[in-house]
Amino acid sequence: MSLPALTIHEAARLLAAGEISATELTEAVLDRIFSVDNAIKAYLTLTPELALEGARAADMSLGEARRNGTTADLPPLTGIPFAIKDVITVEGVPLTCGSRILEGYLPPYGATVVDRLGAAGAVILGKTNTDEFAMGSSTENSAYFTTRNPWDLTRVPGGSSGGSAAAVAADLCLAALGSDTGGSVRQPASLCGVVGLKPTYGRVSRYGLVAYASSFDQIGPFAKDVTDAAIMLSAMAGHDPSDSTSLRDPVPDYRGGLQQSAATSRPLAGVRVGVPGEYFIPGMQAEVEAAVRKAVGVLEELGAEVHPISLPHTDLALPVYYLLASAEASANLARFDGIRYGLSERGGSLWETYLETRSKGFGPEVKRRIMLGAYALSAGYYDAYYLKAQQVRTLIKADFDAALAEVDVIACPTSPVTAFPIGERANDPLSMYLADIFTLSLNLAGLPGMSLPCGFDGKSLPIGLQLIAGPLQEERLLRVAHTYEQATEWHLRRPVVGTIED
């Protein structure tokens, strides 16, 4: 039995029964990281001492629960090792956001999601690589190194949460946290062949998440299957008084909602699935379209009613997203000035200090988005660009509202292509931005969405099916995804991690 390959629910059963210990599980995962992460480069920072301390505490709780016969009452993630994207704070653990401008920074507080997972018994392994300040679709924009896709080490894992996606796919953790501003959980989940979930905006606290675009950002889990994603979301979700955008709605039992009657061969009977024509575009990889259409066929075989739908403003989502997200980024990143924390390049005046620090601390993609955002917000251009983009954002949300009044779930591709070669799009920003063309509309509308494996292309690279539901309909989303997953075997495939050829 390979301990790092376990799912959360498999490991939890073994831990509760005493067949393995949390320390044994954590040590096995750390050994796996030390063995293969030099090739993948998923982690920016490892915290083995913190992990083993947490594992020993979990073993004490497990032992006491077994003696008292109360293992059923244990927190759901007791002893489970997980990873955290390095845009989310952990008290006393280096935070870089994949940028040189935060070198040496140790946050004095932890994010709410980290605290909640810790309260659920989870064990922190370390911080994963990311595009700088979560700006990118390939993890090539990290100031430190490029993470590689475990299915093919010459290809990108997607981004910006590529480190977390690669870590889950390569069994370097049992689950991980990412952040999704325009698809940064779902797109790398697709390219790495794992499950990635973006919750409804406000469903999970953003306190402790370094802001890229505050009206878009949402923390979400990466997992090896849908059941694990449901377990993670249950532990993370809920109102947080430290986050003014946090929703007060009660948190359902997401895992309990996955259960289906084994007596029926049509468990999705009555579920209406919409397929948007705008998401099957010229130029998308033919194998992606074929796999997604086949997945929709499986949903239909399971009893779902499939309906064509239209999201007419889809073609405007890309420019609207990059205008608005860049505008918010230009404001949010103003705080990184070399005065209070992180990198400081002293100049002859305060202005020169700002200029030197930000010039040397930020990479080219971050500078590009800051300049674009500042331009869109500048006098004389605000109405023509920013205000107009906000108006179109409203139209895009209205498209989804109309469609989801007619169907329960929308099914479409997560990414138009499978994992592309490292360096192929690095010097072509527009081509890189197009990698998120099917995901960023959800962030404009604040809706929940997820990606799960639905096939492979001719190069054995994963393909992702994206499912979308209405606000706070994660329970429905997970149920449909789980039903599809149980009828297929794509989620059971794992990459064989090799070495990079010279």
Legacy VTK file of the C-alpha trace (Angstrom):
# vtk DataFile Version 3.0
C-alpha trace
ASCII
DATASET POLYDATA
POINTS 502 float
0.000 0.000 0.000
1.411 3.396 -1.054
0.509 5.807 1.724
1.058 9.004 -0.314
-1.379 7.716 -2.953
-4.251 7.484 -0.455
-7.266 9.738 -0.667
-8.390 11.632 2.411
-11.312 9.314 3.066
-9.170 6.192 2.615
-6.484 7.540 4.954
-9.070 8.642 7.537
-10.498 5.119 7.698
-7.046 3.568 8.191
-6.083 6.155 10.796
-9.275 5.637 12.790
-8.771 1.853 12.739
-5.181 2.177 13.891
-3.854 0.447 10.777
-1.535 3.392 10.136
-0.441 6.355 12.234
-0.509 10.016 11.301
3.250 10.172 11.839
3.786 7.206 9.528
1.570 8.806 6.861
3.259 12.211 7.128
6.754 10.703 7.009
5.798 8.694 3.908
4.561 11.825 2.136
7.665 13.790 3.148
9.861 10.960 1.838
7.920 11.111 -1.421
8.501 14.872 -1.632
12.240 14.498 -0.978
12.370 11.753 -3.628
10.575 13.365 -6.577
9.993 17.074 -5.979
13.408 18.023 -7.323
11.955 17.035 -10.707
8.477 18.543 -10.263
9.296 21.600 -8.117
5.829 21.870 -6.599
6.970 23.283 -3.244
8.515 26.658 -2.496
8.793 26.020 1.262
8.667 22.755 3.202
7.769 22.645 6.908
8.704 19.093 7.973
9.087 19.981 11.650
5.673 21.623 11.729
4.186 18.654 9.849
5.616 16.041 12.202
4.573 18.063 15.249
1.038 18.147 13.882
1.144 14.435 13.069
2.222 13.532 16.607
-0.614 15.623 18.030
-3.028 13.848 15.680
-1.755 10.455 16.838
-2.481 11.410 20.437
-6.050 12.365 19.493
-6.477 9.180 17.460
-5.171 6.981 20.251
-7.458 8.558 22.823
-10.461 8.249 20.491
-9.762 4.567 19.857
-9.480 3.884 23.593
-12.760 5.695 24.253
-14.588 4.315 21.229
-15.177 7.824 19.877
-13.322 7.703 16.549
-16.551 8.688 14.778
-16.363 12.030 16.607
-12.840 12.873 15.425
-12.389 15.988 13.273
-12.639 14.860 9.617
-9.063 15.744 8.624
-7.251 14.374 11.677
-3.715 13.435 10.609
-4.207 14.334 6.923
-1.145 16.054 5.329
-1.976 18.904 2.972
-0.219 21.739 1.121
-0.987 25.458 0.856
-0.526 27.759 -2.119
2.005 30.420 -1.220
-0.447 33.312 -1.437
-2.170 32.152 1.768
-0.671 33.030 5.129
0.535 30.565 7.741
1.729 32.230 10.931
5.527 32.255 11.112
6.012 30.430 7.781
7.615 32.371 4.885
5.137 33.961 2.485
6.485 34.881 -0.968
3.488 34.966 -3.345
6.033 33.659 -5.874
7.657 37.116 -5.828
11.028 38.575 -4.865
9.321 41.579 -3.317
8.263 39.551 -0.253
11.583 37.790 0.375
12.134 37.213 4.078
8.568 38.078 5.107
7.083 36.006 7.956
3.354 36.688 8.421
2.300 37.328 12.044
-1.095 35.648 11.550
-2.643 32.691 9.756
-5.446 32.653 7.216
-8.907 31.628 8.413
-8.937 28.624 6.063
-5.618 27.409 7.483
-6.919 27.784 11.027
-10.092 25.892 10.134
-8.221 23.035 8.494
-5.921 22.929 11.514
-8.955 22.748 13.802
-10.174 19.832 11.666
-6.889 18.039 12.422
-5.005 18.579 9.153
-1.193 18.583 9.013
0.645 21.355 7.120
3.418 20.121 4.792
4.470 23.445 3.290
3.789 26.152 0.720
3.451 25.458 -2.999
4.736 27.374 -6.011
2.568 29.939 -7.788
2.674 32.459 -10.572
3.766 35.737 -8.996
0.853 37.160 -6.987
-1.338 34.528 -8.699
-0.969 36.269 -12.074
-0.551 33.607 -14.718
-1.835 30.409 -16.265
1.257 28.192 -16.243
3.302 28.812 -13.049
6.086 30.056 -15.318
5.713 33.535 -13.803
7.055 32.443 -10.415
10.172 34.432 -9.520
11.797 31.240 -8.230
11.306 28.396 -10.704
8.780 26.770 -13.011
6.724 23.885 -11.666
6.467 20.906 -14.048
3.459 18.793 -14.893
3.767 15.299 -13.344
2.253 13.728 -16.476
5.002 15.198 -18.671
7.870 17.097 -17.079
8.403 19.167 -20.220
4.926 20.714 -19.888
3.287 23.261 -17.615
0.954 22.264 -14.774
-1.314 25.230 -15.422
-1.612 28.186 -13.122
-1.549 30.136 -11.088
-2.022 27.332 -8.536
0.210 24.974 -10.524
2.290 23.976 -7.509
-0.767 22.773 -5.570
-2.229 20.921 -8.571
1.076 19.204 -9.347
1.563 18.249 -5.695
-1.832 16.506 -5.535
-1.351 14.784 -8.902
2.112 13.477 -7.944
1.036 12.303 -4.454
3.169 14.949 -2.725
0.211 15.646 -0.414
-3.256 14.219 0.039
-4.933 17.549 -0.782
-4.007 21.192 -1.261
-5.326 24.730 -1.193
-5.270 27.070 -4.164
-6.792 30.413 -5.048
-9.016 31.025 -8.055
-9.241 34.545 -9.515
-9.973 33.632 -13.139
-9.639 29.852 -13.140
-6.473 29.340 -11.123
-7.838 26.276 -9.313
-9.889 24.731 -12.118
-7.452 25.177 -15.039
-4.422 23.562 -13.326
-6.715 20.836 -11.969
-7.672 20.084 -15.563
-4.084 20.074 -16.843
-2.886 17.873 -13.949
-5.821 15.448 -13.903
-7.159 16.166 -10.402
-10.320 17.651 -8.911
-10.346 21.419 -8.367
-13.240 23.336 -6.823
-13.933 27.085 -6.895
-16.680 27.854 -4.354
-19.279 30.607 -4.594
-17.731 34.019 -3.932
-17.952 34.527 -0.166
-18.533 30.847 0.676
-14.927 30.518 1.958
-13.166 33.278 3.893
-10.493 35.285 2.071
-8.924 36.522 5.307
-5.217 35.735 5.022
-5.290 35.435 1.222
-3.006 38.033 -0.358
-5.336 39.946 -2.657
-4.894 39.977 -6.419
-8.395 41.097 -7.443
-10.606 41.282 -4.389
-13.984 40.949 -6.131
-12.804 37.821 -7.978
-10.490 35.927 -5.586
-11.732 32.746 -3.922
-9.825 29.999 -2.094
-10.629 26.448 -3.179
-9.396 22.875 -2.649
-7.498 20.482 -4.892
-8.232 16.812 -4.244
-7.775 13.344 -5.714
-11.503 12.729 -5.998
-14.832 14.464 -5.469
-15.399 12.965 -2.019
-12.167 14.541 -0.796
-13.155 17.900 -2.306
-16.445 17.718 -0.378
-14.611 16.914 2.868
-12.217 19.829 2.354
-14.988 22.291 1.521
-16.995 21.316 4.606
-13.983 22.071 6.795
-13.184 25.389 5.060
-16.568 26.983 4.409
-18.610 29.257 6.625
-18.978 32.837 7.765
-15.901 34.664 9.008
-16.317 38.013 10.806
-12.794 38.942 9.677
-13.935 38.940 6.026
-16.602 41.499 5.153
-17.514 39.595 1.970
-18.029 36.306 3.824
-21.538 34.850 3.518
-23.621 33.961 6.577
-25.459 31.038 4.968
-25.203 27.727 6.866
-22.753 25.122 5.562
-24.384 21.883 4.362
-22.951 18.409 4.894
-21.278 18.293 1.503
-19.992 14.731 1.852
-23.352 13.469 3.074
-24.968 15.033 0.027
-22.939 12.777 -2.271
-24.774 9.624 -1.302
-26.905 8.110 -4.028
-29.270 5.167 -4.090
-27.429 2.079 -5.291
-30.746 0.665 -6.458
-31.115 2.968 -9.451
-29.189 2.948 -12.707
-30.263 6.545 -13.419
-29.137 8.497 -10.343
-29.235 11.822 -12.229
-32.857 11.475 -13.308
-34.476 14.897 -13.259
-31.186 16.795 -13.306
-31.046 19.299 -16.180
-27.588 19.797 -17.688
-26.953 22.751 -19.993
-24.259 22.700 -22.672
-23.261 26.201 -23.870
-22.477 26.414 -27.571
-20.108 29.338 -26.951
-17.724 27.006 -25.061
-17.013 24.838 -28.106
-14.991 27.217 -30.218
-12.886 26.980 -33.386
-9.270 26.305 -32.543
-9.841 24.295 -29.379
-8.077 20.953 -29.229
-10.246 18.344 -30.964
-9.503 15.710 -28.305
-10.747 18.086 -25.588
-14.049 18.663 -27.359
-14.506 14.936 -27.990
-13.779 13.995 -24.369
-16.109 16.632 -22.941
-18.947 15.729 -25.294
-18.469 12.080 -24.349
-18.623 13.057 -20.666
-21.903 14.879 -21.311
-23.124 11.667 -22.928
-22.275 9.774 -19.736
-24.293 12.271 -17.706
-27.211 11.653 -20.054
-26.834 7.875 -19.646
-27.009 8.421 -15.883
-30.416 10.029 -16.302
-29.645 13.709 -16.802
-31.609 15.768 -19.308
-29.159 17.537 -21.634
-30.175 20.895 -23.111
-28.295 23.284 -25.402
-27.995 26.735 -23.842
-26.498 30.068 -24.799
-24.250 32.431 -22.861
-24.185 35.212 -25.468
-21.645 37.548 -23.866
-18.982 34.868 -23.403
-16.722 36.418 -26.051
-16.496 39.615 -23.968
-15.429 37.866 -20.752
-11.697 37.836 -21.512
-11.219 41.604 -22.067
-13.639 42.467 -19.256
-11.819 40.202 -16.830
-8.360 41.528 -17.620
-9.502 45.146 -17.389
-11.249 44.732 -14.054
-8.810 42.298 -12.440
-5.840 44.434 -13.479
-7.530 47.552 -12.098
-8.056 45.872 -8.740
-4.515 44.500 -8.800
-3.027 47.948 -9.382
-4.726 49.135 -6.200
-4.045 46.023 -4.105
-0.357 45.835 -4.976
0.280 49.483 -4.098
0.994 48.306 -0.535
4.222 46.592 -1.628
6.479 49.626 -1.486
9.650 48.550 0.343
8.786 50.588 3.427
6.924 48.242 5.759
7.976 44.680 4.897
9.689 42.541 2.292
12.300 43.715 -0.191
13.566 47.276 0.234
15.890 48.900 -2.301
16.809 52.239 -0.753
17.053 55.282 -3.019
18.030 58.887 -2.480
14.396 59.844 -1.824
11.126 58.180 -0.872
10.042 58.179 -4.524
13.314 56.571 -5.628
12.914 53.916 -2.919
9.453 53.080 -4.260
10.746 52.989 -7.828
13.795 50.835 -7.113
11.934 48.384 -4.876
8.996 47.820 -7.208
11.174 47.719 -10.324
13.414 45.006 -8.884
10.811 43.222 -6.772
8.024 42.703 -9.321
8.325 40.493 -12.393
7.226 41.469 -15.916
3.705 39.994 -15.754
2.878 41.773 -12.505
4.205 45.058 -13.905
2.158 44.541 -17.072
-1.077 44.133 -15.103
-0.349 47.015 -12.741
0.219 49.327 -15.712
-2.893 48.100 -17.515
-4.985 48.542 -14.366
-3.615 51.988 -13.554
-4.310 53.093 -17.140
-7.901 51.835 -17.004
-8.501 53.751 -13.777
-6.807 56.959 -14.853
-8.612 60.240 -15.466
-10.124 60.361 -18.917
-10.194 56.577 -19.337
-12.227 55.411 -16.315
-15.600 55.737 -18.074
-14.365 54.332 -21.373
-12.729 51.236 -19.898
-13.357 50.430 -16.229
-16.972 51.580 -16.013
-17.861 49.969 -19.359
-16.251 46.695 -18.253
-18.321 46.720 -15.051
-21.475 47.152 -17.111
-20.567 44.186 -19.314
-19.764 42.161 -16.183
-23.392 42.662 -15.196
-24.507 41.328 -18.600
-22.295 38.236 -18.224
-23.799 37.515 -14.810
-27.277 37.978 -16.281
-26.436 35.371 -18.954
-25.657 32.827 -16.240
-28.733 33.784 -14.206
-30.952 33.194 -17.235
-29.305 29.900 -18.137
-29.357 28.556 -14.577
-33.058 29.354 -14.319
-33.553 26.746 -17.059
-30.956 24.114 -16.077
-29.453 22.850 -12.823
-25.829 22.467 -13.916
-23.760 23.677 -16.866
-21.214 21.280 -18.398
-18.352 22.461 -20.608
-14.571 22.167 -21.058
-12.296 23.529 -18.337
-9.459 24.374 -20.724
-9.457 24.540 -24.540
-6.183 22.581 -24.614
-4.240 20.067 -22.577
-0.938 20.959 -20.897
1.279 22.903 -23.310
5.104 22.811 -23.428
7.044 24.971 -21.000
8.085 28.176 -22.769
5.608 27.830 -25.657
3.469 30.803 -24.562
5.869 32.590 -22.208
6.474 35.477 -24.620
2.907 35.723 -25.893
0.704 37.207 -23.136
-2.523 37.069 -25.178
-2.010 33.392 -25.991
-1.399 32.755 -22.285
-4.526 34.676 -21.282
-6.611 32.522 -23.641
-5.765 29.484 -21.482
-8.426 30.741 -19.018
-11.091 31.555 -21.598
-13.548 28.922 -20.262
-13.013 29.615 -16.554
-12.896 33.338 -15.922
-16.598 34.018 -16.604
-17.465 32.259 -13.329
-15.339 34.683 -11.353
-17.067 37.600 -13.047
-20.401 36.125 -11.939
-19.243 34.827 -8.507
-20.526 31.310 -9.224
-19.222 27.928 -8.022
-17.480 25.666 -10.512
-15.243 22.650 -10.530
-13.030 20.636 -12.821
-12.740 16.864 -12.734
-10.926 14.405 -15.024
-12.891 13.194 -18.043
-10.262 11.740 -20.388
-6.802 11.958 -21.912
-5.424 13.133 -25.224
-3.147 11.161 -27.565
-0.086 12.207 -25.522
-1.631 10.809 -22.301
-2.293 14.301 -20.952
-5.423 14.839 -18.801
-8.585 16.574 -19.975
-10.961 18.306 -17.546
-14.759 18.555 -17.490
-16.004 21.798 -15.936
-19.312 21.833 -14.074
-21.002 25.097 -13.065
-23.963 25.697 -10.756
-25.891 28.590 -9.267
-24.830 30.581 -6.193
-24.304 28.379 -3.106
-25.220 25.268 -5.104
-21.962 23.455 -4.280
-23.937 20.531 -2.872
-25.664 19.983 -6.230
-22.401 20.516 -8.094
-20.574 17.918 -6.008
-23.408 15.397 -6.302
-23.424 15.544 -10.107
-19.619 15.397 -10.230
-19.499 12.441 -7.836
-22.122 10.547 -9.802
-20.122 11.027 -13.000
-16.897 10.072 -11.235
-18.378 6.827 -9.904
-19.398 5.841 -13.435
-15.898 6.391 -14.862
-12.292 5.612 -13.951
-10.411 8.720 -15.066
-9.809 9.879 -11.488
-8.039 6.615 -10.637
-5.178 7.182 -13.073
-1.904 8.507 -11.678
1.174 9.822 -13.452
4.458 7.942 -13.282
6.924 10.648 -12.308
10.251 10.276 -14.045
13.213 12.555 -14.597
13.785 15.431 -16.970
15.686 14.379 -20.047
18.684 16.508 -21.023
LINES 1 503
502 0 1 2 3 4 5 6 7 8 9 10 11 12 13 14 15 16 17 18 19 20 21 22 23 24 25 26 27 28 29 30 31 32 33 34 35 36 37 38 39 40 41 42 43 44 45 46 47 48 49 50 51 52 53 54 55 56 57 58 59 60 61 62 63 64 65 66 67 68 69 70 71 72 73 74 75 76 77 78 79 80 81 82 83 84 85 86 87 88 89 90 91 92 93 94 95 96 97 98 99 100 101 102 103 104 105 106 107 108 109 110 111 112 113 114 115 116 117 118 119 120 121 122 123 124 125 126 127 128 129 130 131 132 133 134 135 136 137 138 139 140 141 142 143 144 145 146 147 148 149 150 151 152 153 154 155 156 157 158 159 160 161 162 163 164 165 166 167 168 169 170 171 172 173 174 175 176 177 178 179 180 181 182 183 184 185 186 187 188 189 190 191 192 193 194 195 196 197 198 199 200 201 202 203 204 205 206 207 208 209 210 211 212 213 214 215 216 217 218 219 220 221 222 223 224 225 226 227 228 229 230 231 232 233 234 235 236 237 238 239 240 241 242 243 244 245 246 247 248 249 250 251 252 253 254 255 256 257 258 259 260 261 262 263 264 265 266 267 268 269 270 271 272 273 274 275 276 277 278 279 280 281 282 283 284 285 286 287 288 289 290 291 292 293 294 295 296 297 298 299 300 301 302 303 304 305 306 307 308 309 310 311 312 313 314 315 316 317 318 319 320 321 322 323 324 325 326 327 328 329 330 331 332 333 334 335 336 337 338 339 340 341 342 343 344 345 346 347 348 349 350 351 352 353 354 355 356 357 358 359 360 361 362 363 364 365 366 367 368 369 370 371 372 373 374 375 376 377 378 379 380 381 382 383 384 385 386 387 388 389 390 391 392 393 394 395 396 397 398 399 400 401 402 403 404 405 406 407 408 409 410 411 412 413 414 415 416 417 418 419 420 421 422 423 424 425 426 427 428 429 430 431 432 433 434 435 436 437 438 439 440 441 442 443 444 445 446 447 448 449 450 451 452 453 454 455 456 457 458 459 460 461 462 463 464 465 466 467 468 469 470 471 472 473 474 475 476 477 478 479 480 481 482 483 484 485 486 487 488 489 490 491 492 493 494 495 496 497 498 499 500 501
